Amino acid sequence: TSAQTELFAGDGNFVVLTFPSGRWATLIMRTDTPPFDDVRVRQAIRLAADRQQLIDLVVNGAGVVTCDTPVAPTDIYRLDGDCPQDIEGAKALLTEAGYPDGLDVTLYTSDGFGFLVPLAEVYQQQAAAAGINVTLEIAPPDSYWSEVWLVEPFIASFWAERPADEILNLNWRSTAPWNESHFKNATFDQMLDDARSTLDFDARREAYQAAQRLIAEEGGHLIPFHLNQSYVMSASLSGVPARSIFQIEWHTISKSE
């Protein structure tokens, strides 16, 4: 974690490698359940978030701002965008949706991952400015993924890195068993089919990015950031790549005397 790497930052015997990763935290709204079945409510929930502040306070600055796409910052199909906090815009959308005096919601989270409770707590404070009154329910980690995830209407979750095609199909396709937000959109499904069926790279990237744009505008996920990942290594080593690796690549690494 970023807190652990700080222990080594001032020690000349070690080198800290930090780089963007495809790991992401999220707050998820069930798109088939009131009040989140209204797209304006979902958009207001997202507009209330100050993403850089979430990075600073939740993961000690170790993240990259993300505009509600699960695709990693280093992925060739990633859709970058601009998604500043807009409190007045969130209030206006809630008024249009029939909540001129604010909205009361319950957000479920757990300490199964160390940052999911702080994520919910900081978002709770941010959302209050838009009249979104968030009550937190902290569920035990041993039952969270069986009794809360995929069940309750507003929850926190976390995902490891997956390629764009895999995560978009796994988590948003209408028939996907792990469709956390219960999002069903035939246009989105067709975009994924188009991306898979073309041999033209530019057309494939356009289709994947259109799919990301659609879920960022209409989907049920607030994805404020992707986490940075860090390695701590001996200062005597060189050739360790600043990227996520699943096995040690000994042929690239050397050690000085």
Disulfide bonds with the S-S distance in Angstrom:
Cys67-Cys83 2.05
